[in-house]
Amino acid sequence: MSAPLIVLVGPMGVGKSTVGELLAARLGTSYRDTDADVVATAGKPIAEIFYDEGEDRFRELERRAVHDAVAEHTGVLSLGGGAVLDETTRALLAGQAVVYLSMDVDEAVKRVGLNTARPLLAVNPRRQWRELMEARRHLYTDVARVVVATDERTPEEVAQAVLDAL
Ligand code: S3P
């Protein structure tokens, strides 16, 4: 496994950050997260960007963060769960070692619950989750080189499955 860049995609709460940090440690490389880049650029948490400036503005910041990170970073990179909604981002990911971390709805609700730091699931997590996944599942699948299911696996097991799959 020698890809200079591994990109993790998948829904919020699937464990991209935890698995990404484990993977980076195992590979002796560095970890970067585009959500953190957006927060640093905006100078405020993601929920505040959504509420103050709207989702479109957040998506614009996210698109820039993803394009910068893919151009600059070597190691493991996690994208926010909605980054694949952007067509230019999907085109950018073509040919990269992209891993889709998947999970089922019960697991998602258990892990993300009513976490209001994630504005897209703040009202009715189960219904919103289903709608998000219906809109996005094919986008994750389209950009991914491999799909790794995370249900009933520890983050260490998921990291190992990623290494085995690449
Ligand atoms: C979002 C996922 C979040 C964050 C924002 C929007 C989404 O990232 O970018 O709240 O649209 O699915 P994580 O997947 O890292 O939680």
Backbone and ligand atoms as CSV (ligand in chain L), in Angstrom:
chain,resi,resn,atom,element,x,y,z
A,1,MET,N,N,0.862,-1.182,0.000
A,1,MET,CA,C,0.000,0.000,0.000
A,1,MET,C,C,0.900,1.233,0.000
A,2,SER,N,N,0.959,1.941,-1.137
A,2,SER,CA,C,1.935,3.026,-1.199
A,2,SER,C,C,1.344,4.329,-1.715
A,3,ALA,N,N,0.008,4.449,-1.707
A,3,ALA,CA,C,-0.591,5.682,-2.212
A,3,ALA,C,C,-0.114,6.867,-1.374
A,4,PRO,N,N,0.331,7.952,-2.008
A,4,PRO,CA,C,0.778,9.101,-1.234
A,4,PRO,C,C,-0.369,9.797,-0.499
A,5,LEU,N,N,-1.587,9.587,-1.009
A,5,LEU,CA,C,-2.745,10.210,-0.373
A,5,LEU,C,C,-3.875,9.187,-0.288
A,6,ILE,N,N,-4.411,9.031,0.921
A,6,ILE,CA,C,-5.610,8.199,1.106
A,6,ILE,C,C,-6.719,9.143,1.541
A,7,VAL,N,N,-7.838,9.091,0.850
A,7,VAL,CA,C,-8.945,10.002,1.144
A,7,VAL,C,C,-10.109,9.197,1.715
A,8,LEU,N,N,-10.585,9.594,2.890
A,8,LEU,CA,C,-11.730,8.923,3.514
A,8,LEU,C,C,-12.994,9.730,3.277
A,9,VAL,N,N,-14.005,9.073,2.728
A,9,VAL,CA,C,-15.309,9.705,2.559
A,9,VAL,C,C,-16.349,8.839,3.257
A,10,GLY,N,N,-17.520,9.422,3.480
A,10,GLY,CA,C,-18.601,8.679,4.124
A,10,GLY,C,C,-19.383,9.623,5.010
A,11,PRO,N,N,-20.505,9.126,5.530
A,11,PRO,CA,C,-21.406,9.989,6.281
A,11,PRO,C,C,-20.835,10.429,7.626
A,12,MET,N,N,-21.413,11.503,8.148
A,12,MET,CA,C,-20.997,11.990,9.463
A,12,MET,C,C,-21.182,10.905,10.515
A,13,GLY,N,N,-20.244,10.839,11.428
A,13,GLY,CA,C,-20.348,9.877,12.517
A,13,GLY,C,C,-19.817,8.495,12.183
A,14,VAL,N,N,-19.378,8.289,10.959
A,14,VAL,CA,C,-18.926,6.943,10.584
A,14,VAL,C,C,-17.545,6.641,11.168
A,15,GLY,N,N,-16.851,7.681,11.599
A,15,GLY,CA,C,-15.540,7.456,12.228
A,15,GLY,C,C,-14.363,7.839,11.346
A,16,LYS,N,N,-14.599,8.742,10.399
A,16,LYS,CA,C,-13.518,9.125,9.482
A,16,LYS,C,C,-12.315,9.678,10.242
A,17,SER,N,N,-12.582,10.536,11.250
A,17,SER,CA,C,-11.454,11.150,11.978
A,17,SER,C,C,-10.705,10.108,12.803
A,18,THR,N,N,-11.456,9.305,13.546
A,18,THR,CA,C,-10.807,8.301,14.403
A,18,THR,C,C,-10.005,7.319,13.559
A,19,VAL,N,N,-10.642,6.801,12.509
A,19,VAL,CA,C,-9.968,5.825,11.645
A,19,VAL,C,C,-8.816,6.508,10.901
A,20,GLY,N,N,-9.042,7.742,10.473
A,20,GLY,CA,C,-7.988,8.460,9.741
A,20,GLY,C,C,-6.747,8.667,10.582
A,21,GLU,N,N,-6.940,9.006,11.847
A,21,GLU,CA,C,-5.782,9.204,12.726
A,21,GLU,C,C,-5.061,7.885,12.971
A,22,LEU,N,N,-5.831,6.815,13.161
A,22,LEU,CA,C,-5.213,5.498,13.349
A,22,LEU,C,C,-4.415,5.074,12.112
A,23,LEU,N,N,-5.027,5.301,10.956
A,23,LEU,CA,C,-4.353,4.927,9.702
A,23,LEU,C,C,-3.062,5.705,9.524
A,24,ALA,N,N,-3.135,7.004,9.792
A,24,ALA,CA,C,-1.937,7.846,9.629
A,24,ALA,C,C,-0.838,7.364,10.562
A,25,ALA,N,N,-1.209,7.020,11.805
A,25,ALA,CA,C,-0.214,6.532,12.762
A,25,ALA,C,C,0.390,5.216,12.272
A,26,ARG,N,N,-0.475,4.329,11.788
A,26,ARG,CA,C,0.025,3.023,11.309
A,26,ARG,C,C,0.967,3.188,10.123
A,27,LEU,N,N,0.693,4.186,9.281
A,27,LEU,CA,C,1.498,4.379,8.075
A,27,LEU,C,C,2.667,5.340,8.306
A,28,GLY,N,N,2.739,5.926,9.513
A,28,GLY,CA,C,3.805,6.886,9.806
A,28,GLY,C,C,3.696,8.141,8.956
A,29,THR,N,N,2.451,8.545,8.714
A,29,THR,CA,C,2.240,9.714,7.869
A,29,THR,C,C,1.317,10.687,8.603
A,30,SER,N,N,0.918,11.775,7.959
A,30,SER,CA,C,0.129,12.745,8.713
A,30,SER,C,C,-1.346,12.713,8.320
A,31,TYR,N,N,-2.158,13.268,9.211
A,31,TYR,CA,C,-3.608,13.240,9.063
A,31,TYR,C,C,-4.132,14.662,8.904
A,32,ARG,N,N,-5.076,14.836,8.003
A,32,ARG,CA,C,-5.704,16.150,7.823
A,32,ARG,C,C,-7.207,15.963,7.614
A,33,ASP,N,N,-7.958,16.964,8.019
A,33,ASP,CA,C,-9.419,16.857,8.029
A,33,ASP,C,C,-9.981,18.165,7.460
A,34,THR,N,N,-10.750,18.078,6.403
A,34,THR,CA,C,-11.198,19.321,5.767
A,34,THR,C,C,-12.202,20.088,6.622
A,35,ASP,N,N,-12.945,19.396,7.511
A,35,ASP,CA,C,-13.828,20.132,8.430
A,35,ASP,C,C,-12.992,21.075,9.300
A,36,ALA,N,N,-11.864,20.569,9.791
A,36,ALA,CA,C,-10.994,21.388,10.644
A,36,ALA,C,C,-10.430,22.563,9.843
A,37,ASP,N,N,-10.120,22.325,8.572
A,37,ASP,CA,C,-9.602,23.417,7.734
A,37,ASP,C,C,-10.670,24.502,7.554
A,38,VAL,N,N,-11.915,24.086,7.353
A,38,VAL,CA,C,-13.001,25.064,7.173
A,38,VAL,C,C,-13.190,25.884,8.457
A,39,VAL,N,N,-13.164,25.203,9.599
A,39,VAL,CA,C,-13.335,25.901,10.890
A,39,VAL,C,C,-12.202,26.918,11.079
A,40,ALA,N,N,-10.988,26.509,10.723
A,40,ALA,CA,C,-9.841,27.420,10.877
A,40,ALA,C,C,-9.995,28.633,9.962
A,41,THR,N,N,-10.427,28.403,8.727
A,41,THR,CA,C,-10.590,29.512,7.782
A,41,THR,C,C,-11.700,30.465,8.228
A,42,ALA,N,N,-12.824,29.893,8.655
A,42,ALA,CA,C,-13.985,30.723,9.022
A,42,ALA,C,C,-13.826,31.343,10.407
A,43,GLY,N,N,-13.001,30.722,11.236
A,43,GLY,CA,C,-12.826,31.236,12.601
A,43,GLY,C,C,-14.020,30.956,13.496
A,44,LYS,N,N,-14.837,29.948,13.121
A,44,LYS,CA,C,-15.984,29.574,13.973
A,44,LYS,C,C,-16.397,28.146,13.686
A,45,PRO,N,N,-17.129,27.530,14.618
A,45,PRO,CA,C,-17.553,26.140,14.421
A,45,PRO,C,C,-18.504,25.981,13.228
A,46,ILE,N,N,-18.568,24.754,12.711
A,46,ILE,CA,C,-19.392,24.482,11.528
A,46,ILE,C,C,-20.851,24.856,11.752
A,47,ALA,N,N,-21.400,24.527,12.912
A,47,ALA,CA,C,-22.815,24.849,13.161
A,47,ALA,C,C,-23.043,26.359,13.044
A,48,GLU,N,N,-22.094,27.146,13.508
A,48,GLU,CA,C,-22.252,28.611,13.404
A,48,GLU,C,C,-22.163,29.090,11.963
A,49,ILE,N,N,-21.304,28.458,11.173
A,49,ILE,CA,C,-21.240,28.845,9.749
A,49,ILE,C,C,-22.601,28.587,9.100
A,50,PHE,N,N,-23.182,27.414,9.369
A,50,PHE,CA,C,-24.504,27.090,8.819
A,50,PHE,C,C,-25.540,28.123,9.248
A,51,TYR,N,N,-25.602,28.415,10.550
A,51,TYR,CA,C,-26.668,29.274,11.041
A,51,TYR,C,C,-26.453,30.732,10.643
A,52,ASP,N,N,-25.194,31.199,10.656
A,52,ASP,CA,C,-24.936,32.615,10.351
A,52,ASP,C,C,-24.920,32.900,8.853
A,53,GLU,N,N,-24.332,31.968,8.085
A,53,GLU,CA,C,-24.042,32.297,6.680
A,53,GLU,C,C,-24.714,31.358,5.688
A,54,GLY,N,N,-25.292,30.259,6.193
A,54,GLY,CA,C,-26.039,29.352,5.332
A,54,GLY,C,C,-25.202,28.197,4.807
A,55,GLU,N,N,-25.919,27.155,4.368
A,55,GLU,CA,C,-25.221,25.958,3.895
A,55,GLU,C,C,-24.404,26.230,2.628
A,56,ASP,N,N,-24.922,27.080,1.728
A,56,ASP,CA,C,-24.187,27.331,0.477
A,56,ASP,C,C,-22.800,27.892,0.758
A,57,ARG,N,N,-22.731,28.806,1.706
A,57,ARG,CA,C,-21.434,29.387,2.072
A,57,ARG,C,C,-20.514,28.308,2.663
A,58,PHE,N,N,-21.094,27.455,3.512
A,58,PHE,CA,C,-20.299,26.362,4.065
A,58,PHE,C,C,-19.753,25.480,2.933
A,59,ARG,N,N,-20.604,25.150,1.958
A,59,ARG,CA,C,-20.171,24.273,0.855
A,59,ARG,C,C,-19.050,24.918,0.029
A,60,GLU,N,N,-19.133,26.246,-0.104
A,60,GLU,CA,C,-18.086,26.958,-0.859
A,60,GLU,C,C,-16.744,26.859,-0.111
A,61,LEU,N,N,-16.789,27.092,1.202
A,61,LEU,CA,C,-15.566,26.974,2.010
A,61,LEU,C,C,-15.045,25.534,1.968
A,62,GLU,N,N,-15.976,24.591,2.014
A,62,GLU,CA,C,-15.591,23.176,2.007
A,62,GLU,C,C,-14.932,22.799,0.679
A,63,ARG,N,N,-15.528,23.258,-0.408
A,63,ARG,CA,C,-14.956,22.937,-1.727
A,63,ARG,C,C,-13.512,23.427,-1.814
A,64,ARG,N,N,-13.296,24.675,-1.359
A,64,ARG,CA,C,-11.930,25.222,-1.410
A,64,ARG,C,C,-10.986,24.427,-0.523
A,65,ALA,N,N,-11.474,24.069,0.673
A,65,ALA,CA,C,-10.632,23.309,1.610
A,65,ALA,C,C,-10.243,21.960,1.010
A,66,VAL,N,N,-11.198,21.299,0.351
A,66,VAL,CA,C,-10.909,19.978,-0.227
A,66,VAL,C,C,-9.903,20.111,-1.371
A,67,HIS,N,N,-10.113,21.083,-2.239
A,67,HIS,CA,C,-9.204,21.236,-3.384
A,67,HIS,C,C,-7.793,21.582,-2.900
A,68,ASP,N,N,-7.688,22.446,-1.911
A,68,ASP,CA,C,-6.359,22.798,-1.366
A,68,ASP,C,C,-5.710,21.568,-0.751
A,69,ALA,N,N,-6.471,20.832,0.054
A,69,ALA,CA,C,-5.887,19.690,0.768
A,69,ALA,C,C,-5.435,18.608,-0.209
A,70,VAL,N,N,-6.235,18.326,-1.235
A,70,VAL,CA,C,-5.840,17.290,-2.198
A,70,VAL,C,C,-4.568,17.720,-2.940
A,71,ALA,N,N,-4.441,19.017,-3.195
A,71,ALA,CA,C,-3.242,19.504,-3.886
A,71,ALA,C,C,-2.008,19.468,-2.992
A,72,GLU,N,N,-2.190,19.702,-1.695
A,72,GLU,CA,C,-1.037,19.919,-0.808
A,72,GLU,C,C,-0.668,18.728,0.050
A,73,HIS,N,N,-1.647,17.918,0.408
A,73,HIS,CA,C,-1.417,16.974,1.496
A,73,HIS,C,C,-0.879,15.628,1.023
A,74,THR,N,N,-0.006,15.075,1.847
A,74,THR,CA,C,0.455,13.699,1.660
A,74,THR,C,C,0.108,12.967,2.942
A,75,GLY,N,N,-0.570,11.836,2.839
A,75,GLY,CA,C,-0.957,11.113,4.054
A,75,GLY,C,C,-2.417,10.749,3.975
A,76,VAL,N,N,-3.113,10.911,5.095
A,76,VAL,CA,C,-4.524,10.535,5.159
A,76,VAL,C,C,-5.372,11.808,5.282
A,77,LEU,N,N,-6.427,11.863,4.494
A,77,LEU,CA,C,-7.290,13.045,4.466
A,77,LEU,C,C,-8.743,12.618,4.619
A,78,SER,N,N,-9.444,13.209,5.600
A,78,SER,CA,C,-10.890,12.964,5.732
A,78,SER,C,C,-11.668,14.139,5.158
A,79,LEU,N,N,-12.711,13.829,4.425
A,79,LEU,CA,C,-13.594,14.883,3.911
A,79,LEU,C,C,-14.877,14.917,4.736
A,80,GLY,N,N,-15.463,16.089,4.899
A,80,GLY,CA,C,-16.773,16.193,5.547
A,80,GLY,C,C,-17.780,15.342,4.757
A,81,GLY,N,N,-18.815,14.894,5.464
A,81,GLY,CA,C,-19.762,13.958,4.870
A,81,GLY,C,C,-20.450,14.438,3.602
A,82,GLY,N,N,-20.568,15.762,3.435
A,82,GLY,CA,C,-21.271,16.276,2.259
A,82,GLY,C,C,-20.342,16.762,1.154
A,83,ALA,N,N,-19.049,16.581,1.310
A,83,ALA,CA,C,-18.097,17.116,0.329
A,83,ALA,C,C,-18.315,16.539,-1.069
A,84,VAL,N,N,-18.788,15.288,-1.123
A,84,VAL,CA,C,-18.985,14.634,-2.424
A,84,VAL,C,C,-20.185,15.183,-3.197
A,85,LEU,N,N,-20.977,16.064,-2.567
A,85,LEU,CA,C,-22.099,16.673,-3.285
A,85,LEU,C,C,-21.593,17.565,-4.414
A,86,ASP,N,N,-20.378,18.055,-4.277
A,86,ASP,CA,C,-19.828,18.991,-5.260
A,86,ASP,C,C,-19.209,18.235,-6.444
A,87,GLU,N,N,-19.674,18.618,-7.633
A,87,GLU,CA,C,-19.235,17.905,-8.839
A,87,GLU,C,C,-17.736,18.064,-9.093
A,88,THR,N,N,-17.205,19.249,-8.850
A,88,THR,CA,C,-15.769,19.460,-9.107
A,88,THR,C,C,-14.934,18.652,-8.112
A,89,THR,N,N,-15.462,18.482,-6.916
A,89,THR,CA,C,-14.763,17.645,-5.925
A,89,THR,C,C,-14.772,16.190,-6.371
A,90,ARG,N,N,-15.910,15.723,-6.880
A,90,ARG,CA,C,-15.963,14.334,-7.348
A,90,ARG,C,C,-14.976,14.123,-8.495
A,91,ALA,N,N,-14.880,15.106,-9.388
A,91,ALA,CA,C,-13.930,14.986,-10.506
A,91,ALA,C,C,-12.493,14.961,-9.976
A,92,LEU,N,N,-12.239,15.783,-8.973
A,92,LEU,CA,C,-10.904,15.850,-8.378
A,92,LEU,C,C,-10.500,14.512,-7.755
A,93,LEU,N,N,-11.472,13.795,-7.239
A,93,LEU,CA,C,-11.186,12.546,-6.532
A,93,LEU,C,C,-10.952,11.361,-7.481
A,94,ALA,N,N,-11.293,11.548,-8.741
A,94,ALA,CA,C,-11.114,10.439,-9.696
A,94,ALA,C,C,-9.634,10.070,-9.751
A,95,GLY,N,N,-9.350,8.797,-9.598
A,95,GLY,CA,C,-7.955,8.350,-9.663
A,95,GLY,C,C,-7.241,8.363,-8.323
A,96,GLN,N,N,-7.853,8.958,-7.295
A,96,GLN,CA,C,-7.244,8.948,-5.958
A,96,GLN,C,C,-7.631,7.657,-5.213
A,97,ALA,N,N,-6.870,7.354,-4.181
A,97,ALA,CA,C,-7.185,6.184,-3.346
A,97,ALA,C,C,-8.271,6.595,-2.352
A,98,VAL,N,N,-9.510,6.540,-2.821
A,98,VAL,CA,C,-10.643,7.000,-2.011
A,98,VAL,C,C,-11.323,5.792,-1.356
A,99,VAL,N,N,-11.533,5.901,-0.041
A,99,VAL,CA,C,-12.164,4.826,0.726
A,99,VAL,C,C,-13.502,5.341,1.260
A,100,TYR,N,N,-14.561,4.619,0.948
A,100,TYR,CA,C,-15.890,4.953,1.479
A,100,TYR,C,C,-16.113,4.115,2.732
A,101,LEU,N,N,-16.208,4.788,3.874
A,101,LEU,CA,C,-16.549,4.118,5.129
A,101,LEU,C,C,-18.065,4.153,5.252
A,102,SER,N,N,-18.689,2.986,5.294
A,102,SER,CA,C,-20.154,2.933,5.304
A,102,SER,C,C,-20.680,2.434,6.646
A,103,MET,N,N,-21.929,2.742,6.929
A,103,MET,CA,C,-22.603,2.164,8.110
A,103,MET,C,C,-24.111,2.199,7.884
A,104,ASP,N,N,-24.832,1.352,8.598
A,104,ASP,CA,C,-26.280,1.322,8.393
A,104,ASP,C,C,-26.987,2.327,9.308
A,105,VAL,N,N,-28.269,2.506,9.075
A,105,VAL,CA,C,-28.998,3.594,9.729
A,105,VAL,C,C,-29.062,3.446,11.250
A,106,ASP,N,N,-29.270,2.237,11.763
A,106,ASP,CA,C,-29.359,2.068,13.221
A,106,ASP,C,C,-28.046,2.438,13.893
A,107,GLU,N,N,-26.987,2.014,13.261
A,107,GLU,CA,C,-25.661,2.332,13.785
A,107,GLU,C,C,-25.453,3.858,13.752
A,108,ALA,N,N,-25.906,4.488,12.680
A,108,ALA,CA,C,-25.718,5.936,12.522
A,108,ALA,C,C,-26.444,6.706,13.618
A,109,VAL,N,N,-27.696,6.324,13.872
A,109,VAL,CA,C,-28.481,7.042,14.870
A,109,VAL,C,C,-27.865,6.830,16.256
A,110,LYS,N,N,-27.386,5.613,16.494
A,110,LYS,CA,C,-26.731,5.311,17.761
A,110,LYS,C,C,-25.470,6.165,17.935
A,111,ARG,N,N,-24.709,6.303,16.863
A,111,ARG,CA,C,-23.436,7.021,16.985
A,111,ARG,C,C,-23.607,8.532,16.965
A,112,VAL,N,N,-24.498,9.023,16.110
A,112,VAL,CA,C,-24.613,10.480,15.953
A,112,VAL,C,C,-25.709,11.047,16.850
A,113,GLY,N,N,-26.797,10.283,17.007
A,113,GLY,CA,C,-27.881,10.669,17.905
A,113,GLY,C,C,-28.375,12.081,17.644
A,114,LEU,N,N,-28.595,12.806,18.709
A,114,LEU,CA,C,-29.127,14.165,18.587
A,114,LEU,C,C,-28.030,15.210,18.733
A,115,ASN,N,N,-26.897,14.904,18.160
A,115,ASN,CA,C,-25.752,15.797,18.281
A,115,ASN,C,C,-25.989,17.074,17.471
A,116,THR,N,N,-26.312,18.158,18.164
A,116,THR,CA,C,-26.666,19.389,17.449
A,116,THR,C,C,-25.456,20.109,16.867
A,117,ALA,N,N,-24.263,19.605,17.154
A,117,ALA,CA,C,-23.093,20.165,16.477
A,117,ALA,C,C,-23.113,19.785,14.998
A,118,ARG,N,N,-24.006,18.851,14.648
A,118,ARG,CA,C,-24.150,18.453,13.251
A,118,ARG,C,C,-25.519,18.952,12.778
A,119,PRO,N,N,-25.555,20.146,12.232
A,119,PRO,CA,C,-26.847,20.796,11.955
A,119,PRO,C,C,-27.754,20.009,11.032
A,120,LEU,N,N,-27.194,19.171,10.168
A,120,LEU,CA,C,-28.058,18.465,9.214
A,120,LEU,C,C,-28.860,17.349,9.857
A,121,LEU,N,N,-28.538,16.983,11.087
A,121,LEU,CA,C,-29.290,15.903,11.752
A,121,LEU,C,C,-29.977,16.384,13.020
A,122,ALA,N,N,-30.109,17.687,13.173
A,122,ALA,CA,C,-30.531,18.218,14.467
A,122,ALA,C,C,-32.016,18.042,14.765
A,123,VAL,N,N,-32.864,17.803,13.761
A,123,VAL,CA,C,-34.305,17.814,13.998
A,123,VAL,C,C,-34.872,16.400,14.186
A,124,ASN,N,N,-34.645,15.545,13.197
A,124,ASN,CA,C,-35.142,14.165,13.270
A,124,ASN,C,C,-34.055,13.260,12.688
A,125,PRO,N,N,-33.110,12.852,13.526
A,125,PRO,CA,C,-31.922,12.169,13.009
A,125,PRO,C,C,-32.218,10.979,12.104
A,126,ARG,N,N,-33.209,10.158,12.499
A,126,ARG,CA,C,-33.444,8.937,11.712
A,126,ARG,C,C,-33.966,9.271,10.318
A,127,ARG,N,N,-34.957,10.151,10.249
A,127,ARG,CA,C,-35.513,10.508,8.933
A,127,ARG,C,C,-34.473,11.262,8.100
A,128,GLN,N,N,-33.796,12.223,8.758
A,128,GLN,CA,C,-32.818,13.018,8.024
A,128,GLN,C,C,-31.671,12.148,7.525
A,129,TRP,N,N,-31.306,11.178,8.348
A,129,TRP,CA,C,-30.236,10.266,7.942
A,129,TRP,C,C,-30.624,9.500,6.682
A,130,ARG,N,N,-31.861,8.952,6.693
A,130,ARG,CA,C,-32.313,8.178,5.519
A,130,ARG,C,C,-32.302,9.057,4.272
A,131,GLU,N,N,-32.788,10.288,4.418
A,131,GLU,CA,C,-32.843,11.178,3.249
A,131,GLU,C,C,-31.440,11.512,2.745
A,132,LEU,N,N,-30.555,11.809,3.702
A,132,LEU,CA,C,-29.178,12.125,3.299
A,132,LEU,C,C,-28.554,10.949,2.565
A,133,MET,N,N,-28.738,9.744,3.105
A,133,MET,CA,C,-28.093,8.581,2.492
A,133,MET,C,C,-28.700,8.250,1.137
A,134,GLU,N,N,-30.033,8.463,1.008
A,134,GLU,CA,C,-30.626,8.216,-0.311
A,134,GLU,C,C,-30.023,9.144,-1.351
A,135,ALA,N,N,-29.769,10.395,-0.941
A,135,ALA,CA,C,-29.204,11.372,-1.883
A,135,ALA,C,C,-27.713,11.147,-2.129
A,136,ARG,N,N,-27.036,10.545,-1.184
A,136,ARG,CA,C,-25.568,10.531,-1.266
A,136,ARG,C,C,-24.915,9.182,-1.496
A,137,ARG,N,N,-25.626,8.110,-1.191
A,137,ARG,CA,C,-24.963,6.787,-1.230
A,137,ARG,C,C,-24.258,6.559,-2.566
A,138,HIS,N,N,-24.964,6.870,-3.651
A,138,HIS,CA,C,-24.357,6.615,-4.968
A,138,HIS,C,C,-23.165,7.531,-5.224
A,139,LEU,N,N,-23.152,8.713,-4.602
A,139,LEU,CA,C,-22.007,9.620,-4.802
A,139,LEU,C,C,-20.771,9.052,-4.115
A,140,TYR,N,N,-20.967,8.531,-2.888
A,140,TYR,CA,C,-19.836,7.900,-2.191
A,140,TYR,C,C,-19.321,6.709,-3.001
A,141,THR,N,N,-20.252,5.899,-3.472
A,141,THR,CA,C,-19.861,4.693,-4.216
A,141,THR,C,C,-19.125,5.066,-5.497
A,142,ASP,N,N,-19.615,6.114,-6.166
A,142,ASP,CA,C,-18.996,6.522,-7.442
A,142,ASP,C,C,-17.545,6.958,-7.270
A,143,VAL,N,N,-17.259,7.689,-6.180
A,143,VAL,CA,C,-15.885,8.215,-6.046
A,143,VAL,C,C,-14.940,7.199,-5.405
A,144,ALA,N,N,-15.495,6.140,-4.809
A,144,ALA,CA,C,-14.654,5.250,-3.992
A,144,ALA,C,C,-13.938,4.191,-4.808
A,145,ARG,N,N,-12.700,3.945,-4.440
A,145,ARG,CA,C,-11.984,2.791,-4.991
A,145,ARG,C,C,-12.367,1.542,-4.199
A,146,VAL,N,N,-12.545,1.703,-2.893
A,146,VAL,CA,C,-12.980,0.574,-2.060
A,146,VAL,C,C,-14.034,1.053,-1.056
A,147,VAL,N,N,-14.893,0.114,-0.659
A,147,VAL,CA,C,-15.910,0.390,0.355
A,147,VAL,C,C,-15.596,-0.494,1.564
A,148,VAL,N,N,-15.557,0.128,2.746
A,148,VAL,CA,C,-15.287,-0.652,3.962
A,148,VAL,C,C,-16.442,-0.419,4.938
A,149,ALA,N,N,-17.147,-1.492,5.291
A,149,ALA,CA,C,-18.269,-1.376,6.233
A,149,ALA,C,C,-17.718,-1.244,7.653
A,150,THR,N,N,-18.315,-0.357,8.427
A,150,THR,CA,C,-17.811,-0.115,9.785
A,150,THR,C,C,-18.703,-0.730,10.866
A,151,ASP,N,N,-19.880,-1.237,10.478
A,151,ASP,CA,C,-20.810,-1.783,11.475
A,151,ASP,C,C,-20.146,-2.936,12.234
A,152,GLU,N,N,-20.322,-2.902,13.557
A,152,GLU,CA,C,-19.789,-3.964,14.417
A,152,GLU,C,C,-18.289,-4.183,14.259
A,153,ARG,N,N,-17.587,-3.103,13.945
A,153,ARG,CA,C,-16.129,-3.187,13.897
A,153,ARG,C,C,-15.563,-2.062,14.752
A,154,THR,N,N,-14.486,-2.336,15.445
A,154,THR,CA,C,-13.815,-1.261,16.188
A,154,THR,C,C,-13.047,-0.396,15.186
A,155,PRO,N,N,-12.698,0.835,15.594
A,155,PRO,CA,C,-11.898,1.676,14.695
A,155,PRO,C,C,-10.598,0.989,14.255
A,156,GLU,N,N,-9.985,0.228,15.156
A,156,GLU,CA,C,-8.742,-0.481,14.790
A,156,GLU,C,C,-9.023,-1.518,13.698
A,157,GLU,N,N,-10.155,-2.215,13.839
A,157,GLU,CA,C,-10.501,-3.219,12.820
A,157,GLU,C,C,-10.819,-2.553,11.476
A,158,VAL,N,N,-11.463,-1.387,11.548
A,158,VAL,CA,C,-11.773,-0.674,10.306
A,158,VAL,C,C,-10.469,-0.218,9.642
A,159,ALA,N,N,-9.553,0.320,10.434
A,159,ALA,CA,C,-8.265,0.765,9.871
A,159,ALA,C,C,-7.545,-0.411,9.210
A,160,GLN,N,N,-7.569,-1.554,9.872
A,160,GLN,CA,C,-6.914,-2.736,9.290
A,160,GLN,C,C,-7.607,-3.151,7.992
A,161,ALA,N,N,-8.944,-3.090,7.972
A,161,ALA,CA,C,-9.685,-3.462,6.762
A,161,ALA,C,C,-9.344,-2.516,5.610
A,162,VAL,N,N,-9.148,-1.245,5.929
A,162,VAL,CA,C,-8.759,-0.280,4.890
A,162,VAL,C,C,-7.390,-0.649,4.326
A,163,LEU,N,N,-6.457,-0.934,5.211
A,163,LEU,CA,C,-5.095,-1.292,4.759
A,163,LEU,C,C,-5.133,-2.563,3.915
A,164,ASP,N,N,-5.952,-3.518,4.322
A,164,ASP,CA,C,-6.057,-4.764,3.565
A,164,ASP,C,C,-6.675,-4.526,2.183
A,165,ALA,N,N,-7.589,-3.579,2.125
A,165,ALA,CA,C,-8.349,-3.373,0.874
A,165,ALA,C,C,-7.575,-2.552,-0.151
A,166,LEU,N,N,-6.652,-1.724,0.297
A,166,LEU,CA,C,-5.959,-0.840,-0.670
A,166,LEU,C,C,-4.776,-1.527,-1.347
L,1,S3P,C1,C,-21.793,17.368,6.912
L,1,S3P,C2,C,-20.885,16.594,7.599
L,1,S3P,C3,C,-19.993,17.147,8.619
L,1,S3P,C4,C,-19.755,18.632,8.383
L,1,S3P,C5,C,-21.050,19.370,8.220
L,1,S3P,C6,C,-21.898,18.836,7.078
L,1,S3P,C7,C,-22.672,16.727,5.894
L,1,S3P,O1,O,-18.747,16.482,8.592
L,1,S3P,O2,O,-18.944,18.820,7.248
L,1,S3P,O3,O,-21.748,19.299,9.447
L,1,S3P,O4,O,-23.202,17.420,5.014
L,1,S3P,O5,O,-22.805,15.477,5.934
L,1,S3P,P1,P,-18.464,15.029,9.231
L,1,S3P,O6,O,-18.864,14.030,8.196
L,1,S3P,O7,O,-16.980,15.026,9.438
L,1,S3P,O8,O,-19.231,14.959,10.502
